[in-house]
Amino acid sequence: MRLTEFPRRRYTAAPTPLEPLARLSAHLGGPNLWIKRDDLLGLAAGGNKTRKLEFLVADALEKGADTLVTTGAVQSNHCRLTLAAAVREGLACRLVLEERVANSYSPGASGNNFLFGLLGVEAVTVVPAGTDLMAEMTKVAAELAGQGRSAYVIPGGGSNPLGALGYVSCAQELMQQAFESGLRIDHLVTASGSGGTHAGVVAGLTGTGAGVAITGISVRAPKAPQEEKILGLARATAELAGARSLPTADDVVVLDDYVGAGYSLPTDGMIEAVKLFARHEGVLLDPVYTGKAAAGLIDMVRRGAFGRLENVVFLHTGGSPALYAYQDVLTD
Ligand SMILES: *Cc1c(COP(=O)(O)O)cnc(C)c1O
């Protein structure tokens, strides 16, 4: 694949660690669990959007943009990281926040919402669930154009084929690390939301014939539409990257059993997973994405989805700032 043909900014100095989760593996009675620490990526407090933004912001700069416009939920990690990238590049940033849960926006809220202000967001527009977010961002871009400015619009989660190249690159990095340490990776588990992460990993791992089974744990959508979305994006991403063969439906598996009552709403499995990772490994997950993805991973272990000696990698996509907006449900 031809990743070097794309302009890229660098926001992380080195590969993120691939670490064994020895204590958690022992607690659960196997398999061998590993963690890919993308929570340690660069930009303010890290997380998976940083890899996508390396490609998206490079494109924005090449197109002469002076402002990044993007969208997310009221505690969006993607919005925090897009804003941080804008600050790093000397760009302005405007956010369109979707109230996916009615009345969930509170200007004084902690977590990522607090960081939007601290990082100096230029303007925030709050819209109700179901709003056409691309149309809303286009409005913001048009308003800026009217003032002689130039906006670059990034879709929710940075999940278009260009952004998903960040996770093709992560897949390559992971396989290189596995090779260096003589590790055969059997399975990878990741959160699956706007989809760029899951789709990029699928494109990257199938494109290199890595033979790693991939499970995406949905944090919002039901299984069928999420699988359809991931397959479409994975194929478009593989095509953009110049892959010789495109992923097929067999390469895309989504489980939707861990969403609970809805996006961002706490579940018992999430609470257990956040506490298990914190207390056995000293690793902070988040309540909206990695907590639910880890609940899926733990349940898969318990129902025997993996062989006892298999090596299973959990992709930690970040998000810990959101913990501070969920203190009430996570305090014993
Ligand atoms: C956005 C996000 C995800 C989901 O990634 P997508 O590429 O949107 O599917 C997972 N974890 C965290 C912490 C996120 O912020």
The ligand as an SDF file (V2000), in Angstrom:
LIG
                    3D

 15 15  0  0  0  0  0  0  0  0999 V2000
  -13.9610    7.9560   18.3770 C   0  0  0  0  0  0  0  0  0  0  0  0
  -13.5420    6.9280   19.3650 C   0  0  0  0  0  0  0  0  0  0  0  0
  -13.6550    5.5540   19.0960 C   0  0  0  0  0  0  0  0  0  0  0  0
  -14.3210    5.0190   17.8730 C   0  0  0  0  0  0  0  0  0  0  0  0
  -13.5230    5.1600   16.7440 O   0  0  0  0  0  0  0  0  0  0  0  0
  -14.2150    5.3280   15.3370 P   0  0  0  0  0  0  0  0  0  0  0  0
  -13.1010    5.4270   14.3930 O   0  0  0  0  0  0  0  0  0  0  0  0
  -15.0820    6.5400   15.4280 O   0  0  0  0  0  0  0  0  0  0  0  0
  -15.0590    4.1120   15.1150 O   0  0  0  0  0  0  0  0  0  0  0  0
  -13.1670    4.6560   20.0190 C   0  0  0  0  0  0  0  0  0  0  0  0
  -12.6070    5.0850   21.1760 N   0  0  0  0  0  0  0  0  0  0  0  0
  -12.5060    6.3830   21.4740 C   0  0  0  0  0  0  0  0  0  0  0  0
  -11.9140    6.7580   22.7770 C   0  0  0  0  0  0  0  0  0  0  0  0
  -12.9650    7.3490   20.5830 C   0  0  0  0  0  0  0  0  0  0  0  0
  -12.8690    8.6470   20.9070 O   0  0  0  0  0  0  0  0  0  0  0  0
  1  2  1  0
  2  3  1  0
  2 14  2  0
  3  4  1  0
  3 10  2  0
  4  5  1  0
  5  6  1  0
  6  7  2  0
  6  8  1  0
  6  9  1  0
 10 11  1  0
 11 12  2  0
 12 13  1  0
 12 14  1  0
 14 15  1  0
M  END
$$$$
